[in-house]
Amino acid sequence: MSILSQPYFHNEAAAYQFVESRLWPSGPVCPHCGGVDRISPMRGNSTRMGVYKCYDCRKPFTVKIGTIFESSHIKMRLWLQAIFLIASSKKGISSNQLHRTLGITLKSAWFMSHRIREAMKDGSADPLGGEGSTVEVDETFVGRKEGRKKAKAGYAHKNAVFSLVERSGKVRSFHVADVTAETLKPIIKKQMSEKSKLMTDDAGQYRILGKVSETHETVAHMHKEYVRGEVHTNTVEGFFSIFKRGIYGTYQHVSEHHLQRYATEFDFRYNNRQALGVEDAERAENLLRGAKGRRLMYKTPHQ
């Protein structure tokens, strides 16, 4: 049976129960006072779906408060459908497609997709790699900076995305203002264990990085060297291939203002990929668990 036949994709009560079981695995928690003991569902005929009352602080609440769902009038079952579609689409799904598939307005679909990207953020502070691990780093360029004409040579007019990928592990991507050593070195030092083996190409910024790991090896792309034994950047370039196919093929245009959110989206799917044993349904549930504490307002600045 198709997973899309599950009751929580079609029945509002089942959708709320599904979300509550993931965000409140030990039972309801009052978002106002933190109480867990004196809580009961409200059952009046005029009561909204999923409302509970805390008898410690005497305030009503739902599982939506303090999450990406807060203040949304879109049905919870449609939220779950959107989460599954975005989580399972390798190259993403456009707001226009969500608008047509879910039967909601384009503006709602656009805001919904950004709220879902907010839930995709990786809250881990642990550095990538470690002793015996290899981390590849590289940059790519997408779109065009606002107000910039196409440069005659180089990528000065494009938006830069810098990524670190641990082989057989996770990726972290960052929209950066430039790709100078001064900009990239602090990111590498913070995001990568210095015990990792660092692999880069021979671009100038990597030649002058200085000491950031115990081992730093390069491949000479400018001399058409792409692999030398275990020294290569093919893993991070493979990630960029998926990222750019999504940006240009699915989204077509991404503003510089929101580029970091899109990078976060592709990071999430890569970090919850099938090769790491995560199937579509589990990936969607991991995304849903990230909804807690991630409320996004319409006018919230990009992060």
N, C-alpha and C positions, 0 to 999 in steps of 0.2 A: 504494500500500500504506500502511496506517495506520502511523504512527510507533510505536504501541503494539505492533506486531508485531515490532519490532526484537528481536534475540536477547538483548540485555542486560536487557530487562524480564522475561525468562522463564528464562534460564540463568545459574546462579550464577557459573560460570567467566567467561562473557562479561561479566557485570556487573562483576566485579573488574577485568577487562582494560579495560573502559570507564572506570572510576573512576581506575585507575592512569594511563591515557593522558592524563587531564585534570589530575590532581594531580601527576603526575611526567612532564611532557612530555619531559624529557631523560633519563628512566630513573629507577630506584629511588634514593631518598635515605634513608640511615639516620637515623631520628628521634633516635637515642641519641647518635651521635657526629658526624653530618653527612657520613659517608663516602659516596662514590658509585662508587668503583672496584672494591672487592673485595666484591661483593654477588652472591649467587646464590639462586635459588629453592630451597626445601627440598621434596624430592620423596618423602619416606617415605610408606608406606602409611597411617600414622596421623597424618600432618601435616595441619593445618587448611588450609582454602582460603586461598590468597594469601599464605602465609608465606615471607618471605625471611630470609636470614642474612647479617649483616655480618661479614666476616672481619677487619675492623680492630678492632672492639670485642667480637666474638664473641657478639653478641646477636641474637635473632630479632625480627622485626617484620612488620607488615602496613601497607598503605596507610591503614588505619583509625586508626592511632595519631596523636594530636594533631589529630584532626578531629572533626566532629560525630558520626561513626560509632563512636568509640572506646568499648569496653566494651558495645556493643550486640549482643544475640544475634539481632536481626532480620536476616533474609536481605538481602544487598546488593541483590538484584533488587527487593525490596519497598521499600527505601529509594529506589531510582531511580524506581519507580512513584510513590511519595509526592511526591518532588521535582517530577516532571513534572506531577502533578495540581495541586499547590499553585502552581507557577509559571504554569500555563496557565489557572487559574481566576480570572477577573477580579475576582471579589468574594470569593475565598478558598474554602476547603473545610473544613468542620467536623471536629473530632476524631471525632465520631460517624460521619460519612460515611467517614473514613479507616478507622475500626475495622471498618465493615461491608464496605468495598470490598477492603481488604487482608487481612481475616481475622485481625487481631491484636487484642489486648485494648484496651479503651478507654483504660486508663492508658498503655499503650505508644503508642497513637496520639496522645494528648495530649502526651506528652513528645517524641515524634518530631517533631510539628509545631513545638514550641518550639525544638528543635535546628535545624530547617530555617530558622526565622526568624532564628536566630543567624547562619546562613550568609548571610543577606540583608543584613547590616549593610554600610553604605557606609564604607569605610575612607579615603575621600578627605578631605584637609584643605583642598582648594582651595575658595575662596569661590565662590558662585553669581554668575552675571552677569559684568559687566565693561563696558567702554566700548561704548556702542551697544546694550546689553542691557537688558531690563526685567524686574524681579523684583516679583512680587505677594506680599504677606503678608496673612494673616488668621488668625483663630482659629475653632474650632468646639467644641462641647460634646457629650459623649456619656456615657451611663450615669448613675450616681449615686455620689457619694463614700460610702465606707463609713461607716455610722453617721449619715449626714446625712438629715434629712427634706426633702421637697420644699419649696423656697422659694416663698413667695407670689408673688414676682416675681423675674425675673432667673435667673442660672445658677449661683449660689453653691453649689448642691448637686451640680452636675455636674462631670465631669472635663474639663479643658481640653486641647486639642491645638492647637498653633501650627505653622503651615506657611509655608515660603517656596517659591515656585514661579517658576522662570525660564521665561518664555514660550518655547515650542518647545524647552524644555530639561528640567532635572531638578527634583525636589522634595526638601525635607528637612523632616521633621516631628518635633515634640518634645512630649512630655507635660509640661506645665508646671503649677506649683502655682496660678498665677493669671495673669491677662492684664494686669497693670499695666505701665506704661512701664518701671518699674524692673526688671521681670523680662524683658521682651521686648527692650529696647534692646541688652543685651550679646549676645543671641543673633543679632540682626540684624547687629550690627557684626562678629561673628565669622564668620557664615555667608554674608554677602553682600558683594561688592566694593562699595566706596564710590563707584566709578565707574558703578554701575548706576543706572538710573532706577527709583525705588521707587514702587510704586502701592499705596495702601491705601484703606480706607473712611474715614469721618470719625469713627470712634469716638474717645472722649476720649484713650485711651492713645496713639493715633497722632498726635494734635494736639500732644502735649507731648513727643514723642520727642527733639526737638532734632536736631542735625546728625548724620545717619547715612549720607547719600548726597548726591551733587551735585545730584540732582533728586528731589523728593518731591511727588507729586501725589495728590490724594484725590478720591473721588466721594462725594457727599452722600446716603448711603442714607437718612438720617433725613428727607430732603426728597424721597425717591423718585427720586433721580438715580442711575442705574446705569451709564450709559455716556456719556462726553463725549469724542468723538473716539477717541483711543487710550488714554484714561484709564479704566480699569475694573479690577475684581478678578474677572472672570468665569473666568479660568483656574484660580485657586486654589479658587474655589467649585465648579468642575467636578470638581476632584480631591476635594474634601470630599463631593461627591455620591456618588462611587464608594466612598469610605472609609466613609461612614455607611450606605450600602446593604449593604456587607459586614458592618459591625459589627452592625447590627440585623437584617438579613435572613439572613445566614449564621451568624454566631457568637451572635447574640441577646443574650448577656451577656458582657462582658469586664471582669474585675476591674481596679481601678486599679493593682494591683501589676504586672500584665502589659501594661498599655495601650501602653507604649512599644514592646514587641515587635510588637504588631499594627500600630502606626503604621509601623514599619520594614518590615513585610511589604508594606503598600500602597505605600510609597515605592519599594520594589524593583521591583514590577511596573510602576509608572508610569515609573520611570527606565529600564526595559527594555521599553517598549511598542512596539507595531507601528508607530506614527507615527514612531518614531525608527529604524525599520528592523529591529527585533528581533522575530523570530517565536518561537512557542512553544518549539521545540526549542533554539534558541540561548539563550533566556531560561533554560531549565532547565539548560543547560550553564554559563551564567554563575553560576547559583545554586550548582551543584556545585563550581565553582572557589572559591567563597567558603567552602567547608566546611573548608579547610585552616587550621589554627591557631585554630579556633573551637570547641574542645571545651566542652560545656555539661554541668555536673553537675546532678543533680536538685535539690539544695539551693542552687544558685547564686542569689544575689540578682538581682533584675531590674536591667537596665541601659538 
